[in-house]
Amino acid sequence: MRHFLVMCLFAAMAAVVFGAMAKDTPRERWQYGIKVFAEFVIIGLVLGWILYFVPW
Amino acid sequence: MVKSERLQADRIEPAPGSAWLVGIAAWFIPGSGHLILKKWGRAALMGGVVWLCFFLGMAMGGHMFDLSTGQGSSVWLQVPPMIANLGSGALYIVSWLLGIGFADDPQQAARATYEYGNTFLLIAGLLNYLTMLDAFDIAAGRHS
C-alpha cells in the first residue's frame, strides 16, 4: 500500500507541474493535470502487473 | 529548411537578457523565476512541488549523483542522473557542499524507500528544468 501511495504522490507532483505549464485556461489545466495523473497511475499499475509475471 | 519554416524561424524574436536572468534564477532557486515575474500561484505550485519532491526524496533516504563512482562503474554512467539532479539548482549545490545525500552508505541503500528517494530527487531536478523553461518563456513573452 505504501508503494502505491508513493506512486500516487509522484504522479500528483508531476501532474501539477505538467498541468500548470501545458494549457491556456484554468479549466484546461485542471483537465490536463487530472489526465496526466490518471495516466501515470494507470500505466504504473499496468507495468507493475506485467513485471510481476516476468521471472527475474 | 523549406521556405515556410524559414519565414517562421525569422518571425521568432530573440529572448531579452532579462528572460535569461529569470531562467537562471528559476534554475538556482526553484520557484524564484515565477516570483520575479509576480506569478504567485505558479511559483507556489511549481516551485513548491520541486521543493517538496526534493525534501521527500531526502527524507526517503535517496542518493544524489556526482562524478565520483562508488562501485567501480564508469564515470559516464553518473553523468545523466547527475544532470537530472543538477536541475534542483541551489538545493543540489548546497547538499553537495555539505556532503548531504551523496554518501554511498549500505545501510541507507537497504532502506525500503531508498530507490523511491533516488527517483524523487531525480524528478525534482527534472521538474525544475520544466519550471525554469516555463519562467523563461513567460519572461520572453512567448507564453502567458
N, CA and C atoms of all chains as a GROMACS GRO file, in nm:
protein
  600
    1MET      N    1   0.083  -0.121   0.000
    1MET     CA    2   0.000   0.000   0.000
    1MET      C    3   0.086   0.126   0.000
    2ARG      N    4   0.197   0.118   0.074
    2ARG     CA    5   0.286   0.234   0.079
    2ARG      C    6   0.343   0.264  -0.060
    3HIS      N    7   0.375   0.158  -0.134
    3HIS     CA    8   0.430   0.175  -0.268
    3HIS      C    9   0.331   0.247  -0.359
    4PHE      N   10   0.205   0.208  -0.347
    4PHE     CA   11   0.100   0.271  -0.429
    4PHE      C   12   0.085   0.419  -0.393
    5LEU      N   13   0.088   0.447  -0.263
    5LEU     CA   14   0.074   0.587  -0.219
    5LEU      C   15   0.191   0.671  -0.268
    6VAL      N   16   0.311   0.616  -0.263
    6VAL     CA   17   0.428   0.690  -0.312
    6VAL      C   18   0.416   0.715  -0.462
    7MET      N   19   0.365   0.614  -0.534
    7MET     CA   20   0.346   0.632  -0.678
    7MET      C   21   0.242   0.740  -0.705
    8CYS      N   22   0.134   0.742  -0.625
    8CYS     CA   23   0.031   0.844  -0.643
    8CYS      C   24   0.087   0.983  -0.612
    9LEU      N   25   0.170   0.989  -0.508
    9LEU     CA   26   0.232   1.117  -0.471
    9LEU      C   27   0.320   1.168  -0.585
   10PHE      N   28   0.400   1.078  -0.640
   10PHE     CA   29   0.485   1.112  -0.754
   10PHE      C   30   0.400   1.160  -0.872
   11ALA      N   31   0.293   1.085  -0.901
   11ALA     CA   32   0.206   1.121  -1.013
   11ALA      C   33   0.141   1.257  -0.990
   12ALA      N   34   0.101   1.283  -0.865
   12ALA     CA   35   0.036   1.411  -0.835
   12ALA      C   36   0.132   1.527  -0.855
   13MET      N   37   0.255   1.511  -0.811
   13MET     CA   38   0.351   1.620  -0.824
   13MET      C   39   0.387   1.647  -0.970
   14ALA      N   40   0.406   1.541  -1.045
   14ALA     CA   41   0.434   1.558  -1.188
   14ALA      C   42   0.314   1.621  -1.258
   15ALA      N   43   0.192   1.577  -1.219
   15ALA     CA   44   0.071   1.629  -1.284
   15ALA      C   45   0.053   1.778  -1.256
   16VAL      N   46   0.088   1.822  -1.136
   16VAL     CA   47   0.077   1.965  -1.102
   16VAL      C   48   0.163   2.048  -1.196
   17VAL      N   49   0.289   2.008  -1.212
   17VAL     CA   50   0.380   2.085  -1.298
   17VAL      C   51   0.337   2.077  -1.445
   18PHE      N   52   0.305   1.957  -1.491
   18PHE     CA   53   0.263   1.942  -1.631
   18PHE      C   54   0.136   2.022  -1.657
   19GLY      N   55   0.041   2.011  -1.565
   19GLY     CA   56  -0.087   2.081  -1.582
   19GLY      C   57  -0.069   2.232  -1.579
   20ALA      N   58   0.018   2.280  -1.490
   20ALA     CA   59   0.036   2.425  -1.475
   20ALA      C   60   0.097   2.488  -1.598
   21MET      N   61   0.182   2.413  -1.667
   21MET     CA   62   0.253   2.478  -1.778
   21MET      C   63   0.200   2.441  -1.916
   22ALA      N   64   0.104   2.349  -1.923
   22ALA     CA   65   0.070   2.297  -2.055
   22ALA      C   66  -0.038   2.374  -2.128
   23LYS      N   67  -0.142   2.414  -2.062
   23LYS     CA   68  -0.259   2.467  -2.134
   23LYS      C   69  -0.282   2.615  -2.102
   24ASP      N   70  -0.389   2.671  -2.161
   24ASP     CA   71  -0.411   2.816  -2.151
   24ASP      C   72  -0.509   2.856  -2.042
   25THR      N   73  -0.623   2.786  -2.032
   25THR     CA   74  -0.724   2.827  -1.934
   25THR      C   75  -0.714   2.739  -1.810
   26PRO      N   76  -0.758   2.792  -1.695
   26PRO     CA   77  -0.754   2.711  -1.572
   26PRO      C   78  -0.829   2.579  -1.584
   27ARG      N   79  -0.943   2.583  -1.655
   27ARG     CA   80  -1.021   2.460  -1.673
   27ARG      C   81  -0.942   2.354  -1.750
   28GLU      N   82  -0.877   2.400  -1.858
   28GLU     CA   83  -0.797   2.307  -1.939
   28GLU      C   84  -0.679   2.252  -1.858
   29ARG      N   85  -0.623   2.339  -1.773
   29ARG     CA   86  -0.509   2.294  -1.691
   29ARG      C   87  -0.552   2.187  -1.593
   30TRP      N   88  -0.668   2.209  -1.530
   30TRP     CA   89  -0.720   2.107  -1.437
   30TRP      C   90  -0.741   1.975  -1.510
   31GLN      N   91  -0.808   1.986  -1.627
   31GLN     CA   92  -0.838   1.863  -1.702
   31GLN      C   93  -0.710   1.791  -1.742
   32TYR      N   94  -0.612   1.868  -1.788
   32TYR     CA   95  -0.487   1.806  -1.833
   32TYR      C   96  -0.412   1.746  -1.714
   33GLY      N   97  -0.410   1.819  -1.601
   33GLY     CA   98  -0.343   1.768  -1.481
   33GLY      C   99  -0.405   1.637  -1.434
   34ILE      N  100  -0.538   1.632  -1.432
   34ILE     CA  101  -0.606   1.509  -1.390
   34ILE      C  102  -0.577   1.395  -1.488
   35LYS      N  103  -0.572   1.429  -1.618
   35LYS     CA  104  -0.543   1.328  -1.720
   35LYS      C  105  -0.401   1.273  -1.701
   36VAL      N  106  -0.306   1.363  -1.677
   36VAL     CA  107  -0.167   1.318  -1.657
   36VAL      C  108  -0.156   1.231  -1.532
   37PHE      N  109  -0.223   1.274  -1.425
   37PHE     CA  110  -0.222   1.195  -1.301
   37PHE      C  111  -0.277   1.055  -1.326
   38ALA      N  112  -0.392   1.050  -1.392
   38ALA     CA  113  -0.455   0.919  -1.419
   38ALA      C  114  -0.365   0.832  -1.507
   39GLU      N  115  -0.302   0.895  -1.606
   39GLU     CA  116  -0.215   0.817  -1.695
   39GLU      C  117  -0.095   0.759  -1.619
   40PHE      N  118  -0.034   0.840  -1.534
   40PHE     CA  119   0.079   0.790  -1.456
   40PHE      C  120   0.037   0.671  -1.370
   41VAL      N  121  -0.076   0.687  -1.301
   41VAL     CA  122  -0.119   0.582  -1.208
   41VAL      C  123  -0.158   0.455  -1.284
   42ILE      N  124  -0.237   0.472  -1.390
   42ILE     CA  125  -0.285   0.354  -1.464
   42ILE      C  126  -0.168   0.282  -1.532
   43ILE      N  127  -0.082   0.359  -1.597
   43ILE     CA  128   0.032   0.296  -1.666
   43ILE      C  129   0.126   0.231  -1.563
   44GLY      N  130   0.143   0.296  -1.448
   44GLY     CA  131   0.225   0.237  -1.342
   44GLY      C  132   0.170   0.104  -1.294
   45LEU      N  133   0.037   0.100  -1.276
   45LEU     CA  134  -0.026  -0.026  -1.231
   45LEU      C  135  -0.013  -0.135  -1.338
   46VAL      N  136  -0.037  -0.097  -1.463
   46VAL     CA  137  -0.027  -0.195  -1.573
   46VAL      C  138   0.115  -0.250  -1.582
   47LEU      N  139   0.213  -0.160  -1.578
   47LEU     CA  140   0.353  -0.204  -1.584
   47LEU      C  141   0.389  -0.291  -1.465
   48GLY      N  142   0.336  -0.254  -1.348
   48GLY     CA  143   0.361  -0.332  -1.227
   48GLY      C  144   0.313  -0.475  -1.242
   49TRP      N  145   0.190  -0.491  -1.298
   49TRP     CA  146   0.136  -0.626  -1.317
   49TRP      C  147   0.212  -0.702  -1.425
   50ILE      N  148   0.254  -0.632  -1.531
   50ILE     CA  149   0.332  -0.700  -1.636
   50ILE      C  150   0.464  -0.751  -1.577
   51LEU      N  151   0.531  -0.665  -1.502
   51LEU     CA  152   0.661  -0.703  -1.446
   51LEU      C  153   0.647  -0.810  -1.338
   52TYR      N  154   0.529  -0.816  -1.274
   52TYR     CA  155   0.505  -0.919  -1.172
   52TYR      C  156   0.519  -1.059  -1.232
   53PHE      N  157   0.479  -1.075  -1.357
   53PHE     CA  158   0.484  -1.208  -1.421
   53PHE      C  159   0.616  -1.234  -1.492
   54VAL      N  160   0.704  -1.135  -1.496
   54VAL     CA  161   0.835  -1.156  -1.560
   54VAL      C  162   0.926  -1.224  -1.459
   55PRO      N  163   0.979  -1.342  -1.493
   55PRO     CA  164   1.055  -1.420  -1.394
   55PRO      C  165   1.201  -1.378  -1.382
   56TRP      N  166   1.231  -1.271  -1.312
   56TRP     CA  167   1.370  -1.241  -1.280
   56TRP      C  168   1.378  -1.182  -1.141
   57MET      N  169   1.599   2.355  -4.494
   57MET     CA  170   1.481   2.421  -4.437
   57MET      C  171   1.394   2.476  -4.551
   58VAL      N  172   1.264   2.442  -4.551
   58VAL     CA  173   1.178   2.492  -4.657
   58VAL      C  174   1.145   2.639  -4.629
   59LYS      N  175   1.089   2.704  -4.732
   59LYS     CA  176   1.068   2.850  -4.722
   59LYS      C  177   0.976   2.887  -4.605
   60SER      N  178   0.865   2.810  -4.588
   60SER     CA  179   0.770   2.844  -4.481
   60SER      C  180   0.834   2.830  -4.343
   61GLU      N  181   0.919   2.728  -4.328
   61GLU     CA  182   0.987   2.710  -4.198
   61GLU      C  183   1.085   2.824  -4.174
   62ARG      N  184   1.152   2.867  -4.283
   62ARG     CA  185   1.249   2.976  -4.268
   62ARG      C  186   1.179   3.106  -4.229
   63LEU      N  187   1.062   3.130  -4.292
   63LEU     CA  188   0.985   3.250  -4.259
   63LEU      C  189   0.941   3.247  -4.114
   64GLN      N  190   0.896   3.126  -4.067
   64GLN     CA  191   0.852   3.112  -3.929
   64GLN      C  192   0.969   3.135  -3.833
   65ALA      N  193   1.086   3.081  -3.869
   65ALA     CA  194   1.204   3.098  -3.784
   65ALA      C  195   1.245   3.245  -3.777
   66ASP      N  196   1.227   3.316  -3.888
   66ASP     CA  197   1.262   3.458  -3.889
   66ASP      C  198   1.171   3.540  -3.797
   67ARG      N  199   1.047   3.493  -3.782
   67ARG     CA  200   0.950   3.567  -3.702
   67ARG      C  201   0.975   3.555  -3.552
   68ILE      N  202   1.045   3.451  -3.506
   68ILE     CA  203   1.070   3.432  -3.363
   68ILE      C  204   1.172   3.535  -3.316
   69GLU      N  205   1.127   3.617  -3.222
   69GLU     CA  206   1.217   3.722  -3.173
   69GLU      C  207   1.312   3.663  -3.070
   70PRO      N  208   1.436   3.714  -3.067
   70PRO     CA  209   1.530   3.665  -2.965
   70PRO      C  210   1.484   3.706  -2.826
   71ALA      N  211   1.512   3.617  -2.729
   71ALA     CA  212   1.469   3.645  -2.592
   71ALA      C  213   1.551   3.759  -2.533
   72PRO      N  214   1.487   3.850  -2.458
   72PRO     CA  215   1.564   3.958  -2.396
   72PRO      C  216   1.655   3.905  -2.286
   73GLY      N  217   1.755   3.984  -2.250
   73GLY     CA  218   1.850   3.942  -2.146
   73GLY      C  219   1.783   3.912  -2.014
   74SER      N  220   1.675   3.988  -1.983
   74SER     CA  221   1.607   3.965  -1.855
   74SER      C  222   1.547   3.826  -1.848
   75ALA      N  223   1.505   3.774  -1.965
   75ALA     CA  224   1.447   3.639  -1.965
   75ALA      C  225   1.552   3.536  -1.926
   76TRP      N  226   1.676   3.557  -1.972
   76TRP     CA  227   1.783   3.464  -1.936
   76TRP      C  228   1.812   3.471  -1.786
   77LEU      N  229   1.808   3.594  -1.732
   77LEU     CA  230   1.831   3.608  -1.588
   77LEU      C  231   1.720   3.540  -1.508
   78VAL      N  232   1.596   3.556  -1.555
   78VAL     CA  233   1.484   3.488  -1.488
   78VAL      C  234   1.503   3.337  -1.495
   79GLY      N  235   1.547   3.290  -1.611
   79GLY     CA  236   1.571   3.146  -1.627
   79GLY      C  237   1.678   3.094  -1.531
   80ILE      N  238   1.785   3.171  -1.519
   80ILE     CA  239   1.894   3.129  -1.429
   80ILE      C  240   1.845   3.131  -1.284
   81ALA      N  241   1.770   3.237  -1.247
   81ALA     CA  242   1.716   3.245  -1.111
   81ALA      C  243   1.622   3.128  -1.084
   82ALA      N  244   1.539   3.097  -1.184
   82ALA     CA  245   1.442   2.988  -1.169
   82ALA      C  246   1.513   2.855  -1.150
   83TRP      N  247   1.626   2.838  -1.220
   83TRP     CA  248   1.702   2.713  -1.200
   83TRP      C  249   1.766   2.711  -1.062
   84PHE      N  250   1.826   2.825  -1.023
   84PHE     CA  251   1.905   2.826  -0.900
   84PHE      C  252   1.816   2.808  -0.776
   85ILE      N  253   1.710   2.884  -0.768
   85ILE     CA  254   1.617   2.868  -0.655
   85ILE      C  255   1.480   2.833  -0.712
   86PRO      N  256   1.437   2.708  -0.700
   86PRO     CA  257   1.311   2.665  -0.760
   86PRO      C  258   1.194   2.756  -0.718
   87GLY      N  259   1.122   2.804  -0.817
   87GLY     CA  260   1.006   2.891  -0.792
   87GLY      C  261   1.039   3.039  -0.799
   88SER      N  262   1.167   3.075  -0.790
   88SER     CA  263   1.202   3.217  -0.785
   88SER      C  264   1.178   3.287  -0.919
   89GLY      N  265   1.188   3.215  -1.028
   89GLY     CA  266   1.164   3.275  -1.159
   89GLY      C  267   1.021   3.328  -1.170
   90HIS      N  268   0.926   3.247  -1.126
   90HIS     CA  269   0.786   3.292  -1.130
   90HIS      C  270   0.761   3.400  -1.026
   91LEU      N  271   0.833   3.395  -0.914
   91LEU     CA  272   0.818   3.502  -0.813
   91LEU      C  273   0.863   3.636  -0.871
   92ILE      N  274   0.975   3.635  -0.944
   92ILE     CA  275   1.025   3.758  -1.007
   92ILE      C  276   0.921   3.813  -1.105
   93LEU      N  277   0.852   3.721  -1.174
   93LEU     CA  278   0.752   3.761  -1.273
   93LEU      C  279   0.616   3.789  -1.209
   94LYS      N  280   0.612   3.780  -1.074
   94LYS     CA  281   0.489   3.805  -0.997
   94LYS      C  282   0.377   3.706  -1.034
   95LYS      N  283   0.417   3.586  -1.070
   95LYS     CA  284   0.320   3.478  -1.094
   95LYS      C  285   0.314   3.396  -0.966
   96TRP      N  286   0.244   3.451  -0.866
   96TRP     CA  287   0.248   3.392  -0.732
   96TRP      C  288   0.196   3.250  -0.728
   97GLY      N  289   0.083   3.229  -0.795
   97GLY     CA  290   0.022   3.095  -0.792
   97GLY      C  291   0.113   2.990  -0.854
   98ARG      N  292   0.168   3.023  -0.968
   98ARG     CA  293   0.258   2.929  -1.037
   98ARG      C  294   0.384   2.905  -0.955
   99ALA      N  295   0.434   3.014  -0.894
   99ALA     CA  296   0.554   2.999  -0.811
   99ALA      C  297   0.527   2.902  -0.696
  100ALA      N  298   0.412   2.920  -0.631
  100ALA     CA  299   0.379   2.834  -0.518
  100ALA      C  300   0.360   2.689  -0.564
  101LEU      N  301   0.287   2.673  -0.675
  101LEU     CA  302   0.258   2.538  -0.722
  101LEU      C  303   0.382   2.467  -0.776
  102MET      N  304   0.444   2.531  -0.876
  102MET     CA  305   0.554   2.463  -0.946
  102MET      C  306   0.680   2.460  -0.861
  103GLY      N  307   0.715   2.574  -0.801
  103GLY     CA  308   0.831   2.577  -0.712
  103GLY      C  309   0.809   2.489  -0.590
  104GLY      N  310   0.686   2.498  -0.535
  104GLY     CA  311   0.654   2.418  -0.416
  104GLY      C  312   0.668   2.270  -0.441
  105VAL      N  313   0.624   2.227  -0.560
  105VAL     CA  314   0.635   2.085  -0.594
  105VAL      C  315   0.781   2.042  -0.601
  106VAL      N  316   0.866   2.127  -0.658
  106VAL     CA  317   1.008   2.091  -0.669
  106VAL      C  318   1.071   2.078  -0.529
  107TRP      N  319   1.043   2.177  -0.444
  107TRP     CA  320   1.098   2.171  -0.307
  107TRP      C  321   1.046   2.048  -0.233
  108LEU      N  322   0.914   2.026  -0.246
  108LEU     CA  323   0.852   1.911  -0.176
  108LEU      C  324   0.912   1.780  -0.226
  109CYS      N  325   0.927   1.770  -0.357
  109CYS     CA  326   0.981   1.648  -0.418
  109CYS      C  327   1.124   1.624  -0.368
  110PHE      N  328   1.202   1.731  -0.362
  110PHE     CA  329   1.341   1.719  -0.320
  110PHE      C  330   1.348   1.673  -0.173
  111PHE      N  331   1.273   1.739  -0.087
  111PHE     CA  332   1.283   1.704   0.055
  111PHE      C  333   1.221   1.568   0.085
  112LEU      N  334   1.117   1.531   0.010
  112LEU     CA  335   1.063   1.395   0.026
  112LEU      C  336   1.169   1.292  -0.015
  113GLY      N  337   1.238   1.322  -0.123
  113GLY     CA  338   1.344   1.231  -0.169
  113GLY      C  339   1.454   1.216  -0.065
  114MET      N  340   1.491   1.327  -0.004
  114MET     CA  341   1.594   1.322   0.101
  114MET      C  342   1.542   1.244   0.222
  115ALA      N  343   1.415   1.270   0.258
  115ALA     CA  344   1.357   1.203   0.375
  115ALA      C  345   1.346   1.052   0.352
  116MET      N  346   1.328   1.013   0.228
  116MET     CA  347   1.319   0.870   0.198
  116MET      C  348   1.457   0.804   0.192
  117GLY      N  349   1.560   0.883   0.212
  117GLY     CA  350   1.695   0.827   0.213
  117GLY      C  351   1.756   0.817   0.074
  118GLY      N  352   1.708   0.901  -0.017
  118GLY     CA  353   1.759   0.897  -0.154
  118GLY      C  354   1.903   0.944  -0.163
  119HIS      N  355   1.960   0.916  -0.280
  119HIS     CA  356   2.102   0.941  -0.302
  119HIS      C  357   2.116   1.025  -0.429
  120MET      N  358   2.196   1.130  -0.422
  120MET     CA  359   2.219   1.212  -0.542
  120MET      C  360   2.350   1.170  -0.608
  121PHE      N  361   2.363   1.207  -0.733
  121PHE     CA  362   2.477   1.163  -0.814
  121PHE      C  363   2.573   1.278  -0.840
  122ASP      N  364   2.701   1.248  -0.827
  122ASP     CA  365   2.804   1.337  -0.878
  122ASP      C  366   2.900   1.253  -0.962
  123LEU      N  367   3.015   1.306  -0.998
  123LEU     CA  368   3.102   1.233  -1.089
  123LEU      C  369   3.184   1.124  -1.021
  124SER      N  370   3.177   1.117  -0.890
  124SER     CA  371   3.250   1.010  -0.822
  124SER      C  372   3.176   0.879  -0.838
  125THR      N  373   3.250   0.771  -0.856
  125THR     CA  374   3.188   0.640  -0.875
  125THR      C  375   3.220   0.552  -0.753
  126GLY      N  376   3.113   0.516  -0.684
  126GLY     CA  377   3.132   0.441  -0.561
  126GLY      C  378   3.158   0.293  -0.582
  127GLN      N  379   3.102   0.238  -0.691
  127GLN     CA  380   3.106   0.092  -0.707
  127GLN      C  381   3.187   0.050  -0.829
  128GLY      N  382   3.283   0.130  -0.868
  128GLY     CA  383   3.371   0.092  -0.977
  128GLY      C  384   3.309   0.104  -1.114
  129SER      N  385   3.192   0.167  -1.126
  129SER     CA  386   3.130   0.182  -1.257
  129SER      C  387   3.192   0.302  -1.330
  130SER      N  388   3.161   0.311  -1.459
  130SER     CA  389   3.218   0.419  -1.539
  130SER      C  390   3.164   0.554  -1.494
  131VAL      N  391   3.250   0.653  -1.504
  131VAL     CA  392   3.208   0.788  -1.466
  131VAL      C  393   3.098   0.839  -1.559
  132TRP      N  394   3.095   0.789  -1.684
  132TRP     CA  395   2.995   0.834  -1.780
  132TRP      C  396   2.854   0.792  -1.740
  133LEU      N  397   2.845   0.682  -1.665
  133LEU     CA  398   2.712   0.639  -1.619
  133LEU      C  399   2.656   0.734  -1.514
  134GLN      N  400   2.743   0.811  -1.452
  134GLN     CA  401   2.699   0.904  -1.348
  134GLN      C  402   2.645   1.034  -1.408
  135VAL      N  403   2.683   1.059  -1.535
  135VAL     CA  404   2.652   1.191  -1.592
  135VAL      C  405   2.501   1.215  -1.612
  136PRO      N  406   2.426   1.122  -1.676
  136PRO     CA  407   2.283   1.151  -1.695
  136PRO      C  408   2.206   1.175  -1.564
  137PRO      N  409   2.221   1.088  -1.461
  137PRO     CA  410   2.148   1.120  -1.338
  137PRO      C  411   2.200   1.245  -1.269
  138MET      N  412   2.329   1.274  -1.287
  138MET     CA  413   2.382   1.396  -1.227
  138MET      C  414   2.319   1.520  -1.291
  139ILE      N  415   2.299   1.513  -1.423
  139ILE     CA  416   2.234   1.626  -1.492
  139ILE      C  417   2.092   1.645  -1.438
  140ALA      N  418   2.023   1.532  -1.416
  140ALA     CA  419   1.887   1.541  -1.361
  140ALA      C  420   1.892   1.600  -1.220
  141ASN      N  421   1.984   1.553  -1.137
  141ASN     CA  422   1.995   1.607  -1.001
  141ASN      C  423   2.033   1.754  -1.001
  142LEU      N  424   2.119   1.791  -1.094
  142LEU     CA  425   2.166   1.931  -1.101
  142LEU      C  426   2.050   2.029  -1.126
  143GLY      N  427   1.941   1.978  -1.181
  143GLY     CA  428   1.824   2.063  -1.205
  143GLY      C  429   1.769   2.126  -1.080
  144SER      N  430   1.799   2.069  -0.965
  144SER     CA  431   1.749   2.125  -0.839
  144SER      C  432   1.821   2.253  -0.799
  145GLY      N  433   1.924   2.289  -0.874
  145GLY     CA  434   1.992   2.417  -0.852
  145GLY      C  435   2.064   2.424  -0.718
  146ALA      N  436   2.029   2.527  -0.640
  146ALA     CA  437   2.098   2.550  -0.513
  146ALA      C  438   2.079   2.434  -0.416
  147LEU      N  439   1.965   2.366  -0.428
  147LEU     CA  440   1.940   2.253  -0.338
  147LEU      C  441   2.049   2.146  -0.357
  148TYR      N  442   2.084   2.122  -0.483
  148TYR     CA  443   2.188   2.024  -0.514
  148TYR      C  444   2.324   2.076  -0.468
  149ILE      N  445   2.352   2.201  -0.503
  149ILE     CA  446   2.485   2.257  -0.474
  149ILE      C  447   2.510   2.263  -0.323
  150VAL      N  448   2.411   2.310  -0.248
  150VAL     CA  449   2.427   2.318  -0.102
  150VAL      C  450   2.444   2.178  -0.043
  151SER      N  451   2.363   2.083  -0.092
  151SER     CA  452   2.376   1.945  -0.042
  151SER      C  453   2.515   1.889  -0.073
  152TRP      N  454   2.563   1.921  -0.193
  152TRP     CA  455   2.695   1.872  -0.234
  152TRP      C  456   2.804   1.934  -0.146
  153LEU      N  457   2.792   2.064  -0.120
  153LEU     CA  458   2.892   2.131  -0.036
  153LEU      C  459   2.891   2.077   0.107
  154LEU      N  460   2.771   2.046   0.156
  154LEU     CA  461   2.758   1.995   0.293
  154LEU      C  462   2.777   1.843   0.300
  155GLY      N  463   2.785   1.779   0.184
  155GLY     CA  464   2.803   1.633   0.182
  155GLY      C  465   2.680   1.556   0.226
  156ILE      N  466   2.563   1.618   0.208
  156ILE     CA  467   2.437   1.552   0.247
  156ILE      C  468   2.374   1.488   0.124
  157GLY      N  469   2.341   1.359   0.136
  157GLY     CA  470   2.271   1.292   0.027
  157GLY      C  471   2.362   1.236  -0.081
  158PHE      N  472   2.493   1.235  -0.058
  158PHE     CA  473   2.585   1.184  -0.158
  158PHE      C  474   2.659   1.057  -0.113
  159ALA      N  475   2.644   1.023   0.014
  159ALA     CA  476   2.720   0.910   0.067
  159ALA      C  477   2.668   0.777   0.011
  160ASP      N  478   2.759   0.688  -0.021
  160ASP     CA  479   2.722   0.552  -0.063
  160ASP      C  480   2.719   0.463   0.059
  161ASP      N  481   2.615   0.478   0.138
  161ASP     CA  482   2.606   0.408   0.265
  161ASP      C  483   2.519   0.282   0.248
  162PRO      N  484   2.574   0.162   0.273
  162PRO     CA  485   2.494   0.040   0.255
  162PRO      C  486   2.368   0.037   0.342
  163GLN      N  487   2.377   0.094   0.462
  163GLN     CA  488   2.258   0.095   0.549
  163GLN      C  489   2.146   0.180   0.488
  164GLN      N  490   2.188   0.291   0.429
  164GLN     CA  491   2.090   0.379   0.364
  164GLN      C  492   2.030   0.310   0.241
  165ALA      N  493   2.118   0.241   0.167
  165ALA     CA  494   2.072   0.172   0.046
  165ALA      C  495   1.978   0.057   0.079
  166ALA      N  496   1.984   0.007   0.201
  166ALA     CA  497   1.899  -0.106   0.240
  166ALA      C  498   1.758  -0.061   0.279
  167ARG      N  499   1.738   0.069   0.292
  167ARG     CA  500   1.604   0.118   0.329
  167ARG      C  501   1.504   0.088   0.217
  168ALA      N  502   1.381   0.056   0.259
  168ALA     CA  503   1.277   0.021   0.160
  168ALA      C  504   1.248   0.137   0.067
  169THR      N  505   1.268   0.257   0.114
  169THR     CA  506   1.233   0.374   0.032
  169THR      C  507   1.352   0.434  -0.041
  170TYR      N  508   1.466   0.365  -0.039
  170TYR     CA  509   1.588   0.421  -0.098
  170TYR      C  510   1.570   0.453  -0.247
  171GLU      N  511   1.518   0.356  -0.323
  171GLU     CA  512   1.502   0.379  -0.468
  171GLU      C  513   1.398   0.486  -0.496
  172TYR      N  514   1.291   0.486  -0.414
  172TYR     CA  515   1.192   0.592  -0.430
  172TYR      C  516   1.257   0.728  -0.406
  173GLY      N  517   1.340   0.734  -0.304
  173GLY     CA  518   1.410   0.859  -0.273
  173GLY      C  519   1.495   0.905  -0.390
  174ASN      N  520   1.570   0.811  -0.449
  174ASN     CA  521   1.650   0.844  -0.567
  174ASN      C  522   1.563   0.903  -0.677
  175THR      N  523   1.451   0.835  -0.702
  175THR     CA  524   1.361   0.880  -0.810
  175THR      C  525   1.305   1.018  -0.780
  176PHE      N  526   1.265   1.041  -0.657
  176PHE     CA  527   1.210   1.172  -0.621
  176PHE      C  528   1.315   1.281  -0.638
  177LEU      N  529   1.439   1.251  -0.604
  177LEU     CA  530   1.545   1.351  -0.619
  177LEU      C  531   1.571   1.379  -0.767
  178LEU      N  532   1.570   1.276  -0.849
  178LEU     CA  533   1.588   1.294  -0.994
  178LEU      C  534   1.473   1.376  -1.051
  179ILE      N  535   1.351   1.340  -1.010
  179ILE     CA  536   1.233   1.407  -1.065
  179ILE      C  537   1.227   1.553  -1.020
  180ALA      N  538   1.272   1.580  -0.898
  180ALA     CA  539   1.274   1.720  -0.850
  180ALA      C  540   1.357   1.805  -0.946
  181GLY      N  541   1.473   1.755  -0.985
  181GLY     CA  542   1.558   1.829  -1.077
  181GLY      C  543   1.494   1.844  -1.214
  182LEU      N  544   1.435   1.736  -1.265
  182LEU     CA  545   1.376   1.742  -1.399
  182LEU      C  546   1.254   1.834  -1.401
  183LEU      N  547   1.174   1.828  -1.294
  183LEU     CA  548   1.058   1.919  -1.287
  183LEU      C  549   1.104   2.064  -1.277
  184ASN      N  550   1.218   2.086  -1.210
  184ASN     CA  551   1.266   2.223  -1.202
  184ASN      C  552   1.316   2.273  -1.337
  185TYR      N  553   1.368   2.184  -1.421
  185TYR     CA  554   1.404   2.226  -1.557
  185TYR      C  555   1.278   2.274  -1.631
  186LEU      N  556   1.167   2.199  -1.614
  186LEU     CA  557   1.042   2.241  -1.679
  186LEU      C  558   0.995   2.375  -1.625
  187THR      N  559   1.004   2.390  -1.491
  187THR     CA  560   0.964   2.515  -1.427
  187THR      C  561   1.048   2.631  -1.479
  188MET      N  562   1.177   2.604  -1.493
  188MET     CA  563   1.270   2.706  -1.543
  188MET      C  564   1.233   2.746  -1.686
  189LEU      N  565   1.204   2.649  -1.771
  189LEU     CA  566   1.166   2.679  -1.910
  189LEU      C  567   1.035   2.757  -1.915
  190ASP      N  568   0.941   2.723  -1.827
  190ASP     CA  569   0.814   2.794  -1.822
  190ASP      C  570   0.837   2.940  -1.784
  191ALA      N  571   0.920   2.964  -1.682
  191ALA     CA  572   0.950   3.100  -1.638
  191ALA      C  573   1.021   3.177  -1.750
  192PHE      N  574   1.113   3.109  -1.818
  192PHE     CA  575   1.185   3.173  -1.929
  192PHE      C  576   1.089   3.214  -2.039
  193ASP      N  577   0.998   3.123  -2.075
  193ASP     CA  578   0.903   3.154  -2.183
  193ASP      C  579   0.812   3.270  -2.145
  194ILE      N  580   0.769   3.274  -2.019
  194ILE     CA  581   0.683   3.386  -1.975
  194ILE      C  582   0.762   3.516  -1.983
  195ALA      N  583   0.887   3.514  -1.935
  195ALA     CA  584   0.969   3.635  -1.936
  195ALA      C  585   0.999   3.681  -2.079
  196ALA      N  586   1.009   3.585  -2.171
  196ALA     CA  587   1.038   3.619  -2.311
  196ALA      C  588   0.913   3.656  -2.388
  197GLY      N  589   0.796   3.649  -2.323
  197GLY     CA  590   0.670   3.686  -2.388
  197GLY      C  591   0.617   3.581  -2.482
  198ARG      N  592   0.664   3.457  -2.468
  198ARG     CA  593   0.617   3.351  -2.558
  198ARG      C  594   0.501   3.272  -2.500
  199HIS      N  595   0.468   3.304  -2.375
  199HIS     CA  596   0.371   3.223  -2.302
  199HIS      C  597   0.315   3.312  -2.193
  200SER      N  598   0.188   3.293  -2.155
  200SER     CA  599   0.132   3.381  -2.050
  200SER      C  600   0.118   3.306  -1.919
   0.00000   0.00000   0.00000
